[in-house]
Amino acid sequence: MLLDGAVVRVIIDGISHDYGQTQVLRDISVTIDEGEIVAVIGPSGCGKSTLLRFVGGLERPDSGRVLLSGEPPPGSLNPLTYIFQDFALLPWRTVEGNVRLVLEDHGIRGAAAREIVSDVLARTNLSDFRTAWPRQLSGGMKQRVAIARALSVRPAVMLMDEPLSALDAQTRELLMDDLVELWIREQFSACYVTHNLAEAVRLAHRIVVLSRRPGRIREIVEIDIPLAERPGRTAGLDELQHRVWSLLREEAREADRELTDAA
Amino acid sequence: MPPDGVDTTRPVPFRGGGFRTRSIFVVGPIVFVLLILLWQLGSGTGFISDIALPAPSAVFDAFRDLVTTGMLWKHLSASLYRLVVGWTLGTLFGVAIGTSIGLFSLARAGLVPVVSAAFPIPKIALLPLFVIWFGTGEGSKVATILFGTLFPTVVATYGGIDNVDRNLIRMGQSFGLTWLSIVRKIVIPGALPAILSGFRISASIAVVLLVAAEMIGAQYGIGAYILTAGALFATDQLIAGVAILSILGLAIGWLIGRAERRFLDWRT
């Protein structure tokens, strides 16, 4: 990170969006710096997943824009790479086949593909499951496969859409540990959308708290405790968690009482 | 608490199960054998008159005649040819049209009404037209089967494509897969279970139409054989012909089952 220009940075600039009559997002501006995990938290229906779809270019916002500055690392096949809540694995491909899927279109086949697959499966502790079908895997294992698939394209920024929300509490803990470990090793950047405060406090460097629909930024909370030290410093985190929850509580209560026709 | 000394402890009655099905392989064949034995017994004792229903042994003799005279192969090959050509063409066109309806809004807007209008027409009613268009030979019979299998395949295919998990498609897009890759690797495999179950339906329709077309105008073929037998009141031959159709249906079902196991091995 010698030159500012070399740093990959995602700049979310003044995004507002409506679905028909429903106002979804209002004037969201956040920057995700290299090596930083930014959690976006808010009550259900506040548009946080929609925001993530804008960041990765899967949908277009009504106004505002998302910019990518700096050069992605060399060999990055897909700079903005998603991790989905429902894993989005192809059931008709094995673990290896699912990783290969995203390499094939870049012309990576044969030995080169095998090498990448071995590497990412080793990094996610999946080496023994190479030939397994998705249906044979637990939810946690499926999400590990999705993470392996994401790693295989060397993303500059990971876009994580409630990646642990479909998992049970114990698996969630395990995967959070894995993600922390992965971050300590690789210092990836991520935009981490969640409704789970504990995940945000554990994984994020900054927490963007959104209001209920239409989603506006209520507050951006910095957490300056390094990820590796967090398990030992529960007192400071508890206080932080409390603070964010007091911000969220009213929003969540009101959001819960709203009639909704948004998906 | 129970009154003194009386132990009311008892196991909780089991109330589950019930709707769970197990696969029992031997029962099917046993039922078949039992029915045929009963039938033979009824014919042998005169309880079932020969005029009403020939004995299984008579049917078997008729079948043996077919084999020894070499007519079986003549009829069967004529029928199989029409069936294979008609069904294959109908399926190819059906999958192609169904896929384009599933993928392109213009094709959907233009073709779905046509399919809805043409699907319920009994294709056998169009046979005279097909005879005019394609001649009295194989063409008209193949065309009947082709059009009969086309529409159910179209409906099954685009229904299957509509049901492909949109999240998987979004995943493909998010990894920058090309349009063709998404269709080949995500949409078509995702629609395959529906397409294959469409094959089961279209294959049965093909057999029904085959016989109908052969009854209207063919020298050889299972349908023609059954028609001739019926005209002569040779009920033993008639039933032998029907049994051949039954076996044909079973064979087709078995083949499609094999295909499902081969292509859908990723399912449970």
Interface residues (C-beta under 8 A of the other chain):
Chain A: G56 L58 L77 N78 L80 T81 Y82 F84 D86 A88 L90 P91 W92 R93 L101 V102 E104 D105 W133 P134 R135 V153
Chain B: D165 N167 L168 R170 M171 G172 Q173 S174 F175 G176 L177 T178 S181 K185 I186 P189 G190 L192 L264 W266 R267 T268
